[in-house]
Amino acid sequence: MMAGFEPQIIAFCCNWCTYAAADLAGTSRMHYPPNVRIVRVMCSGMVDPIYVLKAFEGGVDGILVAGCHLTDCHYIDGPVKCDETVNKLREVLHVLGLEDKRLRREMVAASEGVLFAQVINEMVEDLKKLGPSPFKAKTEALA
Amino acid sequence: MEEPRIGVFICHCGINIGAYVKVPDLVDYVQELPNVVYSERNLFTCSEEGVSAIKKAIKEHDLNRVVVASCTPRTHETLFRAACEEAGLNKYLFEFVNIRDQCSWVHMKEPEKATEKAGDLIRMGIAKARLLQPLEEIEIKVAPSAMVIGGGVVGMEAALNLAKQDFDVHLVEKEPELGGTLRSINMLFQTNQEAAKLVKTLAEQVKSHPRIKTHLSSKIKQVTGFIGNFEVKLDNKAGESEFSVGTIIVAVGAESLKPEGQYGYGKLANVVTQLELEEKMKKGEPAGQNVVMINCVGARVPERTYCSRICCMTAIKNASLIKEANPKAKVWVLHRDLMTYGVDFENHYRRAMELGVRFIRYSLDRPPEVIGEKKVEKLKVYHELWRREIELPCDTLVLTTPLIPSEDNKDISRMLKVSMDEFGFLLEAHLKLRPVEFAMDGVYICGSVRWPTDVTEGVSQAYAAAAKAAGPLRMGYVKAEAINAAVDEEACSGCGVCELLCSFQAIELQPKGDKRVSHVNEALCKGCGTCSAACPSGAISMHHFTDEQILAQVEALFS
């Protein structure tokens, strides 16, 4: 583990479930590390692979793609489509040499504020162990 | 595009944000960012004062984009969008940044880092705001008529309610008669009213109402279209009929489980379900001298885990009626738990005990045992409280079975694009916030098609669904969400992935010149954006969540 390393995380959260779960974590005054920046999307199924790739290119250390559970999607079956996207992305990330744990896929319902906080806690811990994204150094060298 | 002139309003939310995030520093910080021409902080941006400040600044500083950093769009986006609109700015030129629920409240112990995070989030929001486009919600005309599927008491009440509000109603019933499950029922509990009388009164009202067209022995063959313009095709004896309606209410009810093979049902002569008992009692046939009822037959078991709620009361009702008609009769109710929820039901239960009905608790580990060859002679029951086995004489064994979802629900779910739960009941949009609506706009739900309900509950739900279904009919139009998909026809290669993926049948390939390109039906599009994520040509973009906007947000984190 790198001393003092604070990973940077982007979380793509669906408007209806996980974004609401993140709000619930707030209204319940839970505490989780401030390493995450949430980007609101309408559905986890709308997360374009390019968002994830561009974020890694920019130097982010980890990405969370989170939305509704399979049975309570506002758009019927968005999570199924999201799973497909993420599975394909994993292959690409593997080729690029990025560790699997840098991309996390979760289903977090609007009522699961605790789970949201737990996921962020775990991600921060995992990423601290992994250290900075290999892309971060490259991006910084280019800059 | 005109040069963006962005105004940023950062909220203290009293101490909720202000005590942890250094709001004044952020106000200074954002002023350095490109295109930000104005920024201020408010004690409460959502107050009258805050909202006026937004409107004033739009005019004074000629703002064409507004960013509010405060609580959550889930509660306050509508308010701030309205403020923009009132000041003459298209409401889609507004962007919300959540620095309370997702920042100050969860990082109270780390104010420095919370401030840094809030700064990042606001910078990201501004980056998106720079690229926002004005959008218009399209208006869809609504045909002033409705269809109610299901001619039971709940469906009839919904149809009458709409008709009394002066709307044309098509009431569709698959059986040759109106009345549904209630036609088999003897008396209604609580009021001790004859079910037949209620059905007759309602059916007469329905048949004589000039606004209601009743379609009996009719099955729905197809439903296409969307809120305002559903095209319905019916199959019936007369052949096919077609009509169009603005909204639809689903009230198809549920069915009573027939517990084949359980406790001798279907094999032994004197084993009936509660519903069959009611039919007997209705005809005036005596129930017998020794009547045993077993509750939860086929309910709250591994293969059907739910509680059907209304059956305990049905058993208590019938047990009481038997005792009232023949005080010398012996009636035992074997139960696992007793569900006597609702107004007066507990009194009803107490009264049954006073009448001499005996309640014995059994457990699923040691269910009652039927003894008899051709008919049930007696039952062996392990009495949970006495902790010993007893024998009960029995000349009628009544099995209390749950309501189960109708097989028709599958067709309805497919045709109306509404969800089903794990058991096959249809699912409302939201249990608490939208209890009688489906997620599909313009389609509403009431009665036991959702979950077993008694008549009182079903009728209340019918009124609620009718009120909801009447809303768009009365308005004459609905506004479709402006956050939907848009196709760049030049870039579209016509591969059709979007058409395959769309769960709302909102996209189809249509000929255009010498190629086929996707076409979005804005009234059907829900704006989930899966098509845009999947489009290999980058030809589809989601209004208000375009690739450019989201990527700008992501890239702003690193700038």
Chai-1 contact restraints between the chains, C-beta under 6 A:
chainA,res_idxA,chainB,res_idxB,connection_type,confidence,min_distance_angstrom,max_distance_angstrom,comment,restraint_id
A,A22,B,Q102,contact,1.0,0.0,6.0,A-B,restraint_1
A,D23,B,T72,contact,1.0,0.0,6.0,A-B,restraint_2
A,D23,B,D101,contact,1.0,0.0,6.0,A-B,restraint_3
A,A25,B,V106,contact,1.0,0.0,6.0,A-B,restraint_4
A,G26,B,D101,contact,1.0,0.0,6.0,A-B,restraint_5
A,G26,B,Q102,contact,1.0,0.0,6.0,A-B,restraint_6
A,G26,B,W105,contact,1.0,0.0,6.0,A-B,restraint_7
A,G26,B,V106,contact,1.0,0.0,6.0,A-B,restraint_8
A,R29,B,W105,contact,1.0,0.0,6.0,A-B,restraint_9
A,Y32,B,V106,contact,1.0,0.0,6.0,A-B,restraint_10
A,P34,B,H107,contact,1.0,0.0,6.0,A-B,restraint_11
A,P34,B,E110,contact,1.0,0.0,6.0,A-B,restraint_12
A,P34,B,K113,contact,1.0,0.0,6.0,A-B,restraint_13
A,P34,B,K117,contact,1.0,0.0,6.0,A-B,restraint_14
A,R37,B,D120,contact,1.0,0.0,6.0,A-B,restraint_15
A,R37,B,L557,contact,1.0,0.0,6.0,A-B,restraint_16
A,I38,B,Q102,contact,1.0,0.0,6.0,A-B,restraint_17
A,V39,B,Q553,contact,1.0,0.0,6.0,A-B,restraint_18
A,M42,B,G527,contact,1.0,0.0,6.0,A-B,restraint_19
A,M42,B,C528,contact,1.0,0.0,6.0,A-B,restraint_20
A,M42,B,G529,contact,1.0,0.0,6.0,A-B,restraint_21
A,M42,B,F545,contact,1.0,0.0,6.0,A-B,restraint_22
A,C43,B,C528,contact,1.0,0.0,6.0,A-B,restraint_23
A,C43,B,G529,contact,1.0,0.0,6.0,A-B,restraint_24
A,G45,B,C528,contact,1.0,0.0,6.0,A-B,restraint_25
A,G45,B,T530,contact,1.0,0.0,6.0,A-B,restraint_26
A,M46,B,G529,contact,1.0,0.0,6.0,A-B,restraint_27
A,M46,B,T530,contact,1.0,0.0,6.0,A-B,restraint_28
A,M46,B,A533,contact,1.0,0.0,6.0,A-B,restraint_29
A,D48,B,A533,contact,1.0,0.0,6.0,A-B,restraint_30
A,Y51,B,I550,contact,1.0,0.0,6.0,A-B,restraint_31
A,K54,B,L551,contact,1.0,0.0,6.0,A-B,restraint_32
A,K54,B,V554,contact,1.0,0.0,6.0,A-B,restraint_33
A,A55,B,V554,contact,1.0,0.0,6.0,A-B,restraint_34
A,G58,B,E555,contact,1.0,0.0,6.0,A-B,restraint_35
A,G58,B,F558,contact,1.0,0.0,6.0,A-B,restraint_36
A,G59,B,F558,contact,1.0,0.0,6.0,A-B,restraint_37
A,Y75,B,K526,contact,1.0,0.0,6.0,A-B,restraint_38
A,Y75,B,C528,contact,1.0,0.0,6.0,A-B,restraint_39
A,I76,B,S503,contact,1.0,0.0,6.0,A-B,restraint_40
A,D77,B,S503,contact,1.0,0.0,6.0,A-B,restraint_41
A,G78,B,C528,contact,1.0,0.0,6.0,A-B,restraint_42
A,K81,B,T530,contact,1.0,0.0,6.0,A-B,restraint_43
